[in-house]
Amino acid sequence: MFKQPFTIAIFLSIAGLIPFLVLGATVLLSPLEAKTAIEVLVCYGAVVLSFLGAVHWGFALRDTAHPVNGVPLAPAVLGAERQLLMFGVIPALIGWVALTVMLHFNAPSLALFLLLAGFFITIVVETIGRGRGVVAANYLALRWAVSVVVLVVLLVVLGAVLTGMRVG
């Protein structure tokens, strides 16, 4: 059924949206379950954000283990790879802070805002990476499609929390 890696990536990305959509709908449609749904949404969002950061490590490390034709990589390439490695930890840190403020400080609106910022920053950096030849066009198109859905869900839930429609 799924023979190409990118086809599998599309399928898994769509499957990865299901928790966002189900949890967002739960927040909006089930007042008794909203607090728990918001907490689980923040937890899931933090995990996914960490995964997205790790992808940048893959971008940075994919060619460094095997220089092209035995020729060491140019310093400019190594500099870009260092940036990718450093950026790769930022989404995980943002996710961790979001979890911390949600679970230990009971601040769901701040946690949701941090996740929104993290997902937005990540897709912007990946778009910049595409311009630098680091990110594949098909990956970026998939990431934008998924990111728009995630950002809309997080924004709607944040709006519900901020307006008092659903208190986390």
BALOBA-1460 file (C-alpha; in Angstrom, 3 decimals):
// residues 168
<rec num="1" residu="m" x="0.000" y="0.000" z="0.000"/>
<rec num="2" residu="f" x="2.663" y="2.537" z="1.046"/>
<rec num="3" residu="k" x="5.827" y="2.012" z="-0.955"/>
<rec num="4" residu="q" x="7.367" y="5.460" z="-1.006"/>
<rec num="5" residu="p" x="8.735" y="7.009" z="2.213"/>
<rec num="6" residu="f" x="7.061" y="10.333" z="1.458"/>
<rec num="7" residu="t" x="3.677" y="8.623" z="1.055"/>
<rec num="8" residu="i" x="4.190" y="7.078" z="4.482"/>
<rec num="9" residu="a" x="5.150" y="10.497" z="5.850"/>
<rec num="10" residu="i" x="1.906" y="11.982" z="4.504"/>
<rec num="11" residu="f" x="-0.142" y="9.194" z="6.060"/>
<rec num="12" residu="l" x="1.629" y="9.492" z="9.430"/>
<rec num="13" residu="s" x="1.312" y="13.285" z="9.398"/>
<rec num="14" residu="i" x="-2.428" y="13.035" z="8.844"/>
<rec num="15" residu="a" x="-2.651" y="10.436" z="11.607"/>
<rec num="16" residu="g" x="-0.656" y="12.796" z="13.842"/>
<rec num="17" residu="l" x="-3.287" y="15.487" z="13.334"/>
<rec num="18" residu="i" x="-6.047" y="13.294" z="14.751"/>
<rec num="19" residu="p" x="-5.164" y="13.915" z="18.431"/>
<rec num="20" residu="f" x="-5.015" y="17.675" z="17.807"/>
<rec num="21" residu="l" x="-8.437" y="17.636" z="16.135"/>
<rec num="22" residu="v" x="-10.072" y="15.306" z="18.683"/>
<rec num="23" residu="l" x="-8.693" y="17.207" z="21.665"/>
<rec num="24" residu="g" x="-9.623" y="20.576" z="20.164"/>
<rec num="25" residu="a" x="-13.166" y="19.349" z="19.507"/>
<rec num="26" residu="t" x="-13.358" y="17.964" z="23.035"/>
<rec num="27" residu="v" x="-12.390" y="21.331" z="24.493"/>
<rec num="28" residu="l" x="-15.093" y="23.073" z="22.472"/>
<rec num="29" residu="l" x="-17.878" y="20.512" z="22.743"/>
<rec num="30" residu="s" x="-17.471" y="18.911" z="26.153"/>
<rec num="31" residu="p" x="-17.267" y="21.389" z="29.040"/>
<rec num="32" residu="l" x="-16.780" y="18.639" z="31.616"/>
<rec num="33" residu="e" x="-13.757" y="17.247" z="29.771"/>
<rec num="34" residu="a" x="-12.223" y="20.568" z="28.680"/>
<rec num="35" residu="k" x="-9.630" y="20.896" z="31.457"/>
<rec num="36" residu="t" x="-8.256" y="17.410" z="30.878"/>
<rec num="37" residu="a" x="-8.391" y="17.823" z="27.097"/>
<rec num="38" residu="i" x="-6.377" y="21.055" z="27.325"/>
<rec num="39" residu="e" x="-3.747" y="19.367" z="29.499"/>
<rec num="40" residu="v" x="-3.479" y="16.415" z="27.113"/>
<rec num="41" residu="l" x="-3.362" y="18.793" z="24.124"/>
<rec num="42" residu="v" x="-0.458" y="20.696" z="25.659"/>
<rec num="43" residu="c" x="1.357" y="17.426" z="26.428"/>
<rec num="44" residu="y" x="0.834" y="16.091" z="22.910"/>
<rec num="45" residu="g" x="1.800" y="19.422" z="21.355"/>
<rec num="46" residu="a" x="5.026" y="19.500" z="23.376"/>
<rec num="47" residu="v" x="5.943" y="15.985" z="22.225"/>
<rec num="48" residu="v" x="5.246" y="16.794" z="18.568"/>
<rec num="49" residu="l" x="7.193" y="20.045" z="18.825"/>
<rec num="50" residu="s" x="10.182" y="18.125" z="20.212"/>
<rec num="51" residu="f" x="9.944" y="15.701" z="17.298"/>
<rec num="52" residu="l" x="9.983" y="18.587" z="14.823"/>
<rec num="53" residu="g" x="13.143" y="19.929" z="16.403"/>
<rec num="54" residu="a" x="14.779" y="16.529" z="16.128"/>
<rec num="55" residu="v" x="14.140" y="16.523" z="12.385"/>
<rec num="56" residu="h" x="16.671" y="19.358" z="12.135"/>
<rec num="57" residu="w" x="19.312" y="17.111" z="13.662"/>
<rec num="58" residu="g" x="18.580" y="14.690" z="10.850"/>
<rec num="59" residu="f" x="19.050" y="17.467" z="8.314"/>
<rec num="60" residu="a" x="22.364" y="18.453" z="9.915"/>
<rec num="61" residu="l" x="23.752" y="14.962" z="10.313"/>
<rec num="62" residu="r" x="22.627" y="13.332" z="7.074"/>
<rec num="63" residu="d" x="25.751" y="14.241" z="5.095"/>
<rec num="64" residu="t" x="28.367" y="14.889" z="7.783"/>
<rec num="65" residu="a" x="29.015" y="11.219" z="8.466"/>
<rec num="66" residu="h" x="29.986" y="10.635" z="4.829"/>
<rec num="67" residu="p" x="31.774" y="13.535" z="3.102"/>
<rec num="68" residu="v" x="31.074" y="13.691" z="-0.618"/>
<rec num="69" residu="n" x="33.745" y="11.750" z="-2.551"/>
<rec num="70" residu="g" x="36.015" y="11.839" z="0.507"/>
<rec num="71" residu="v" x="36.181" y="15.645" z="0.391"/>
<rec num="72" residu="p" x="35.567" y="17.322" z="3.766"/>
<rec num="73" residu="l" x="32.574" y="19.614" z="3.953"/>
<rec num="74" residu="a" x="33.099" y="23.323" z="3.406"/>
<rec num="75" residu="p" x="33.132" y="25.566" z="6.499"/>
<rec num="76" residu="a" x="29.918" y="27.296" z="5.329"/>
<rec num="77" residu="v" x="28.156" y="23.928" z="5.241"/>
<rec num="78" residu="l" x="29.486" y="23.063" z="8.689"/>
<rec num="79" residu="g" x="28.252" y="26.428" z="9.982"/>
<rec num="80" residu="a" x="24.764" y="25.726" z="8.637"/>
<rec num="81" residu="e" x="24.833" y="22.301" z="10.247"/>
<rec num="82" residu="r" x="25.801" y="23.812" z="13.598"/>
<rec num="83" residu="q" x="22.834" y="26.175" z="13.286"/>
<rec num="84" residu="l" x="20.525" y="23.255" z="12.522"/>
<rec num="85" residu="l" x="21.795" y="21.340" z="15.541"/>
<rec num="86" residu="m" x="21.332" y="24.352" z="17.808"/>
<rec num="87" residu="f" x="17.878" y="25.111" z="16.406"/>
<rec num="88" residu="g" x="16.922" y="21.454" z="16.802"/>
<rec num="89" residu="v" x="16.835" y="21.780" z="20.583"/>
<rec num="90" residu="i" x="14.791" y="24.995" z="20.696"/>
<rec num="91" residu="p" x="11.406" y="23.394" z="19.897"/>
<rec num="92" residu="a" x="12.004" y="20.810" z="22.635"/>
<rec num="93" residu="l" x="12.824" y="23.562" z="25.115"/>
<rec num="94" residu="i" x="9.695" y="25.497" z="24.158"/>
<rec num="95" residu="g" x="7.627" y="22.327" z="24.567"/>
<rec num="96" residu="w" x="9.203" y="21.643" z="27.956"/>
<rec num="97" residu="v" x="8.459" y="25.169" z="29.177"/>
<rec num="98" residu="a" x="4.860" y="24.832" z="27.924"/>
<rec num="99" residu="l" x="4.493" y="21.574" z="29.861"/>
<rec num="100" residu="t" x="6.007" y="23.144" z="32.952"/>
<rec num="101" residu="v" x="3.712" y="26.173" z="32.968"/>
<rec num="102" residu="m" x="0.688" y="23.949" z="32.282"/>
<rec num="103" residu="l" x="1.342" y="21.231" z="34.810"/>
<rec num="104" residu="h" x="3.147" y="23.081" z="37.597"/>
<rec num="105" residu="f" x="1.822" y="26.629" z="37.336"/>
<rec num="106" residu="n" x="-1.679" y="25.861" z="36.010"/>
<rec num="107" residu="a" x="-1.337" y="28.414" z="33.217"/>
<rec num="108" residu="p" x="-3.059" y="26.829" z="30.189"/>
<rec num="109" residu="s" x="-3.268" y="30.052" z="28.191"/>
<rec num="110" residu="l" x="0.481" y="30.641" z="28.514"/>
<rec num="111" residu="a" x="1.200" y="26.998" z="27.664"/>
<rec num="112" residu="l" x="-0.987" y="27.195" z="24.542"/>
<rec num="113" residu="f" x="0.623" y="30.489" z="23.535"/>
<rec num="114" residu="l" x="4.097" y="28.949" z="23.893"/>
<rec num="115" residu="l" x="3.092" y="26.012" z="21.698"/>
<rec num="116" residu="l" x="1.642" y="28.380" z="19.107"/>
<rec num="117" residu="a" x="4.893" y="30.334" z="19.095"/>
<rec num="118" residu="g" x="6.957" y="27.146" z="18.917"/>
<rec num="119" residu="f" x="5.066" y="25.672" z="15.968"/>
<rec num="120" residu="f" x="5.072" y="29.025" z="14.154"/>
<rec num="121" residu="i" x="8.799" y="29.625" z="14.715"/>
<rec num="122" residu="t" x="9.588" y="26.099" z="13.569"/>
<rec num="123" residu="i" x="7.720" y="26.397" z="10.269"/>
<rec num="124" residu="v" x="9.245" y="29.831" z="9.611"/>
<rec num="125" residu="v" x="12.758" y="28.481" z="10.226"/>
<rec num="126" residu="e" x="12.024" y="25.511" z="7.967"/>
<rec num="127" residu="t" x="10.850" y="27.897" z="5.253"/>
<rec num="128" residu="i" x="14.122" y="29.793" z="5.587"/>
<rec num="129" residu="g" x="15.910" y="26.434" z="5.466"/>
<rec num="130" residu="r" x="14.192" y="25.663" z="2.167"/>
<rec num="131" residu="g" x="15.625" y="28.866" z="0.734"/>
<rec num="132" residu="r" x="19.080" y="27.720" z="1.847"/>
<rec num="133" residu="g" x="18.662" y="24.289" z="0.303"/>
<rec num="134" residu="v" x="18.495" y="22.445" z="3.625"/>
<rec num="135" residu="v" x="14.796" y="21.511" z="3.593"/>
<rec num="136" residu="a" x="13.193" y="19.550" z="0.755"/>
<rec num="137" residu="a" x="10.270" y="21.207" z="-1.030"/>
<rec num="138" residu="n" x="7.900" y="18.278" z="-0.528"/>
<rec num="139" residu="y" x="8.717" y="18.137" z="3.202"/>
<rec num="140" residu="l" x="8.075" y="21.863" z="3.543"/>
<rec num="141" residu="a" x="4.731" y="21.645" z="1.715"/>
<rec num="142" residu="l" x="3.640" y="18.826" z="4.014"/>
<rec num="143" residu="r" x="4.836" y="20.699" z="7.086"/>
<rec num="144" residu="w" x="2.938" y="23.846" z="6.086"/>
<rec num="145" residu="a" x="-0.275" y="21.884" z="5.544"/>
<rec num="146" residu="v" x="0.013" y="20.157" z="8.906"/>
<rec num="147" residu="s" x="1.217" y="23.294" z="10.701"/>
<rec num="148" residu="v" x="-1.761" y="25.351" z="9.549"/>
<rec num="149" residu="v" x="-4.137" y="22.781" z="11.050"/>
<rec num="150" residu="v" x="-2.153" y="22.589" z="14.305"/>
<rec num="151" residu="l" x="-1.911" y="26.374" z="14.590"/>
<rec num="152" residu="v" x="-5.648" y="26.812" z="13.980"/>
<rec num="153" residu="v" x="-6.534" y="24.196" z="16.613"/>
<rec num="154" residu="l" x="-4.187" y="25.739" z="19.182"/>
<rec num="155" residu="l" x="-5.449" y="29.239" z="18.396"/>
<rec num="156" residu="v" x="-9.112" y="28.219" z="18.724"/>
<rec num="157" residu="v" x="-8.455" y="26.452" z="22.031"/>
<rec num="158" residu="l" x="-6.438" y="29.427" z="23.295"/>
<rec num="159" residu="g" x="-9.329" y="31.703" z="22.327"/>
<rec num="160" residu="a" x="-11.753" y="29.461" z="24.213"/>
<rec num="161" residu="v" x="-9.551" y="29.615" z="27.301"/>
<rec num="162" residu="l" x="-8.942" y="33.395" z="27.121"/>
<rec num="163" residu="t" x="-12.628" y="34.219" z="26.620"/>
<rec num="164" residu="g" x="-13.605" y="32.011" z="29.538"/>
<rec num="165" residu="m" x="-15.548" y="29.691" z="27.258"/>
<rec num="166" residu="r" x="-13.384" y="26.886" z="28.554"/>
<rec num="167" residu="v" x="-11.275" y="27.355" z="31.638"/>
<rec num="168" residu="g" x="-8.253" y="25.100" z="31.751"/>
